[in-house]
Amino acid sequence: MVNIDAHNHVKGKSIYLDDIQELQGTLYALPFDATVAHAKIKSIDFEAALKRKGIVDILTAKDIPGENQIGGIFPDEPLFADGEVHFRGQVIALIIGTSEHHCRMAAKLITVVYDELPIITDAREAQAQNKLIMPPRQFTLGNTAESWAHCEYVFEGRTDVNGQEHLYIETQGAYARPKEDGSIIISSSTQGPTAVQKMVARVLGIPMHKIEIDTVRLGGGFGGKEDQATPWAVMVALATQHLHKPVKMAMHRMDDMRMTGKRHPYSADFKIGLTKDLKILAYEVTHYQNAGAAADLSPAVMERTLFHSTNAYFVPNVIAKAYSCKTNLPPNTAFRGFGGPQGKFVIEAAIVKAAETLGISPAVIQKNNLVVDGDELSYGQILQQTEAHHAWETCIKSYDYQTQKERVQAFNSTNTRFKKGLAIQPICFGISFTNTMMNHARALVHIYHDGSVVVSTGAVEMGQGVNTKMLQIVTETFSIKPSKVRIESTNTLRVANTSPTAASAGADLNGKALQMACTSLLERLKAVAQKKYTDQIIELKEEMVFANEIKTEISWNDLITRAFTQRVALSENAHYATPTIHFDKSKEKGHPFAYHVYGTAIVEVTVDCLKGIYDFDSVNIVHDFGKSMNPTIDNGQIEGGLVQGVGWMTLEEIIYNEKGRLVSNALSTYKVPDIYSVPKLIQVQHLETEGHELAIKKSKAVGEPPLMYGIGAYFAIRAAVKAFNPNADLAVNAPYTPEKVLMDLYRTER
């Protein structure tokens, strides 16, 4: 099935937040934010701004009737700064006017006097000063202390990996409208409607049932709208409560980039030990996560970093430790992979360092340590249905890696200016929210007596095609045409208490709930038909009733009419909670993931050793889709995730100066992959597997795992650099921008 939004997207008819028809009298809101990264607020003067034409009001912390608090995991993040600012871009006030232009002009008239305080932007510096979001966490397996003596080879090193701007096409925004009895409806560009509802209620001091959040679709999210869509919705709701008027905010790109958090930068120290036959016997890693000025989702992101610290490898003795470090930057947040990519990057760097020192290919160590069924991971989960070796061997064979390797070697031996690099990147990624209580979903299905169907779930469509998969579930269960089904917006009054659409689990959780609801309705409808065809096996095929595999005269519409006249319920609400999963944080042990996704990619790059620029010649992937229910959509997710991962590893460099000011604050200074920088060839092969029962229709989650194939891009470039400058002592510092590549090509020492 083609993505159901494709035609409207192409025609420009799809409705996003800024396309919603505005009510007469709608006002516009603009956040007024701090211009320093850490300071006491000595005074603020709004007088001139309030007198400016078109300005209706300016709201601050003193105007909040409930709590000035939007922290989700920890209550450490005020909606409006009150007395002190902790990062440049922190919102101090909300300007409301008759146009955004009036609000921007008024903002220039506000004067703030600051008493500046010391600024920390580096995670290691924060950790040294004990500036932590929470106490450190540690996963342990075996005994590393005793293992080092049994290692033939031991290597130590450091890695640094920067953050990443979400750069969703649709910026943050929300539109609030008053209803009667003090209720408010908010259209929000959010991945987590319930989280928005909860925080609006908290700040406004009213019950959740008075807040309705409605989300039709997002113009991209990538995790950046899981938690950080919340404040903007709360602000417009607060303005609506105060003024009894509709209030809208659609952020300017540069405002969005300045005020919102990114993928977490990490620094890490590692120590890896191998036996003589190149088995990884011991691995220790300490991660320093740059959380920014408040917790946001950093504790959960840090947790997933620990979960994925050994990637697709079995290591019997592990210590993985992580610090969530508080700095004076915007609070960093969820981003596709949710900390997993940062964890995987370190062990890949450790393997590469070992291989370079030993004079062998990293692939030898990688293949020798891939997980198999029965292996225990550092957090206690015993792996089953592993596909790591299967994916590796299929990839090597299908794309003739040996010939490719020989071709690269031959090229490098005959070329001076250009060098090729080759890297293999295996992945193993756990699917579920690591917070067990979040792994649940509901679906509501109505069949109208004309045979049409409307569906509501907690899944948020943001370009990943989840609504198309929901439609497939309905049409396949009922055997009806897609034209009979409408997938409704995500709405907190229709489907309550939802988890965010995140963790690659949106299709699994909501799809399973929808499947349950549709199956219950199907059984009721079969019972209606059974009254006429007693003791016969009833099936629905192509909108007709079949009895003992013989087509009857009863159509889908006839069956619905019969059920309706017999007073059979044609609505169903179903609840699904992922079974088998659990995790005990007091012991740091459990079974947190429903299943794992595997795959292998071969990345080839050509580096211009005169300029430091590079082209990716090919990325060949074998991916564990399970039994893909929509190969077209899933392949798109693989390609998009890969390119986003390549961007993170190569071009996308976030730069803050020592004052906490974002320097890479526009697309002129923050580079993302364009059509000229993506791989020239991307090939995706579906690994033949049986899928997993806990995946919807055995079709495994596909949102996050492919991003981590991009890690191979970094090490392919490094291999090319080493081919040109074999004696260079290279740091591991991503992204590997052309500037860094050029310096490394001619580096003699570090």
Stockholm file with secondary structure:
# STOCKHOLM 1.0

chainA/1-750         MVNIDAHNHVKGKSIYLDDIQELQGTLYALPFDATVAHAKIKSIDFEAALKRKGIVDILTAKDIPGENQIGGIFPDEPLFADGEVHFRGQVIALIIGTSEHHCRMAAKLITVVYDELPIITDAREAQAQNKLIMPPRQFTLGNTAESWAHCEYVFEGRTDVNGQEHLYIETQGAYARPKEDGSIIISSSTQGPTAVQKMVARVLGIPMHKIEIDTVRLGGGFGGKEDQATPWAVMVALATQHLHKPVKMAMHRMDDMRMTGKRHPYSADFKIGLTKDLKILAYEVTHYQNAGAAADLSPAVMERTLFHSTNAYFVPNVIAKAYSCKTNLPPNTAFRGFGGPQGKFVIEAAIVKAAETLGISPAVIQKNNLVVDGDELSYGQILQQTEAHHAWETCIKSYDYQTQKERVQAFNSTNTRFKKGLAIQPICFGISFTNTMMNHARALVHIYHDGSVVVSTGAVEMGQGVNTKMLQIVTETFSIKPSKVRIESTNTLRVANTSPTAASAGADLNGKALQMACTSLLERLKAVAQKKYTDQIIELKEEMVFANEIKTEISWNDLITRAFTQRVALSENAHYATPTIHFDKSKEKGHPFAYHVYGTAIVEVTVDCLKGIYDFDSVNIVHDFGKSMNPTIDNGQIEGGLVQGVGWMTLEEIIYNEKGRLVSNALSTYKVPDIYSVPKLIQVQHLETEGHELAIKKSKAVGEPPLMYGIGAYFAIRAAVKAFNPNADLAVNAPYTPEKVLMDLYRTER
#=GR chainA/1-750 SS CCCTTHHHHHHTCCCCGGGSCCCTTCEEEEEEECSSSSEEEEEEECHHHHHSTTEEEEECGGGCSSCSCCCSSSSCCCSSCCSEECSTTCEEEEEEESSHHHHHHHHTTCEEEEEECCCCCCHHHHHHTTCBSSCCEEEEESCHHHHGGGCSEEEEEEEEECCCCCCCSSCSEEEEEECGGGCEEEEECCSCHHHHHHHHHHHHTSCGGGEEEEECCCSCCTTTTTSTTHHHHHHHHHHHHHHSSCEEEECCHHHHHHHSCCSCCEEEEEEEEECTTCCEEEEEEEEEEEEESSCTTHHHHHHHHHHTTTTTBCCSEEEEEEEEEECSSCCCCCCTTTTHHHHHHHHHHHHHHHHHHHTSCHHHHHHHTBCCTTCBCTTSCBCCSCCHHHHHHHHHHHTTHHHHHHHHHHHHHHCSSEEEEEEEEEEEEEESCSSGGGCEEEEEEEECTTSCEEEEESCCCSSSCHHHHHHHHHHHHHTCCGGGEEECCEETTTSCSCCCSCTTCHHHHHHHHHHHHHHHHHHHHHHHHHTTSTTSCEEEETTEEEETTEEEEEEHHHHHHHHHHTTCCCEEEEEEECSSCEEETTTTEEECCSEEEEEEEEEEEEEETTTCCEEEEEEEEEECCBSCSCHHHHHHHHHHHHHHHHHHHHTCCCCBCTTSCBSSCSTTTSCCCCTTTSCSCEEEEECCCCCCTTSGGGBCCCSSGGGGGGHHHHHHHHHHHHHHSTTCCCCEEESCCHHHHHHHHTCSCC
#=GC SS_cons         CCCTTHHHHHHTCCCCGGGSCCCTTCEEEEEEECSSSSEEEEEEECHHHHHSTTEEEEECGGGCSSCSCCCSSSSCCCSSCCSEECSTTCEEEEEEESSHHHHHHHHTTCEEEEEECCCCCCHHHHHHTTCBSSCCEEEEESCHHHHGGGCSEEEEEEEEECCCCCCCSSCSEEEEEECGGGCEEEEECCSCHHHHHHHHHHHHTSCGGGEEEEECCCSCCTTTTTSTTHHHHHHHHHHHHHHSSCEEEECCHHHHHHHSCCSCCEEEEEEEEECTTCCEEEEEEEEEEEEESSCTTHHHHHHHHHHTTTTTBCCSEEEEEEEEEECSSCCCCCCTTTTHHHHHHHHHHHHHHHHHHHTSCHHHHHHHTBCCTTCBCTTSCBCCSCCHHHHHHHHHHHTTHHHHHHHHHHHHHHCSSEEEEEEEEEEEEEESCSSGGGCEEEEEEEECTTSCEEEEESCCCSSSCHHHHHHHHHHHHHTCCGGGEEECCEETTTSCSCCCSCTTCHHHHHHHHHHHHHHHHHHHHHHHHHTTSTTSCEEEETTEEEETTEEEEEEHHHHHHHHHHTTCCCEEEEEEECSSCEEETTTTEEECCSEEEEEEEEEEEEEETTTCCEEEEEEEEEECCBSCSCHHHHHHHHHHHHHHHHHHHHTCCCCBCTTSCBSSCSTTTSCCCCTTTSCSCEEEEECCCCCCTTSGGGBCCCSSGGGGGGHHHHHHHHHHHHHHSTTCCCCEEESCCHHHHHHHHTCSCC
//
